[in-house]
Amino acid sequence: MGTEDKAENKVDELKGQGKEALGKATDNDQMEAEGKGDQAKADIKQAGEKVKDAFK
């Protein structure tokens, strides 16, 4: 299930990048901030996966 979680986290990160880019393009500060937040959440989840992998 670790690989599945990592893939899901990557999808979340890419969605966040898209939201951030759309927010910048449309001058929508809220959407840009949401995108950055989504990316940060995905990064934290990825870090958790790496910790789990280290203890396997």
Wavefront OBJ file of the C-alpha trace (Angstrom):
o trace
v 0.000 0.000 0.000
v 3.012 2.321 0.343
v 3.420 2.742 -3.417
v -0.267 3.532 -3.759
v -0.007 6.194 -1.047
v 3.066 7.721 -2.669
v 1.288 7.940 -6.019
v -1.740 9.547 -4.380
v 0.515 12.086 -2.666
v 2.164 12.926 -5.986
v -1.259 13.473 -7.567
v -2.181 15.795 -4.694
v 1.082 17.698 -5.193
v 0.411 18.109 -8.918
v -3.141 19.285 -8.230
v -1.707 21.875 -5.842
v 0.752 23.065 -8.472
v -2.086 23.410 -10.947
v -4.206 25.356 -8.483
v -1.280 27.633 -7.669
v -0.569 28.277 -11.359
v -4.241 28.964 -12.084
v -4.409 31.324 -9.131
v -1.367 33.227 -10.390
v -2.746 33.359 -13.936
v -6.131 34.675 -12.818
v -4.707 36.879 -10.067
v -6.700 34.885 -7.502
v -4.681 35.023 -4.281
v -6.978 32.605 -2.447
v -6.628 29.875 -5.086
v -2.870 30.399 -5.231
v -2.663 30.012 -1.449
v -4.831 26.871 -1.551
v -2.487 25.400 -4.149
v 0.539 26.094 -1.995
v -1.264 24.561 0.983
v -2.148 21.444 -0.994
v 1.474 21.061 -2.010
v 2.630 21.441 1.590
v 0.186 18.745 2.743
v 1.424 16.401 0.017
v 5.033 17.060 1.028
v 4.257 16.226 4.656
v 2.532 13.005 3.625
v 5.518 12.087 1.456
v 7.837 12.660 4.404
v 5.672 10.334 6.502
v 5.922 7.656 3.813
v 9.713 7.999 3.792
v 9.807 7.533 7.581
v 7.631 4.431 7.303
v 9.930 3.077 4.590
v 12.984 3.676 6.773
v 11.551 1.467 9.512
v 10.670 -1.457 7.227
l 1 2 3 4 5 6 7 8 9 10 11 12 13 14 15 16 17 18 19 20 21 22 23 24 25 26 27 28 29 30 31 32 33 34 35 36 37 38 39 40 41 42 43 44 45 46 47 48 49 50 51 52 53 54 55 56
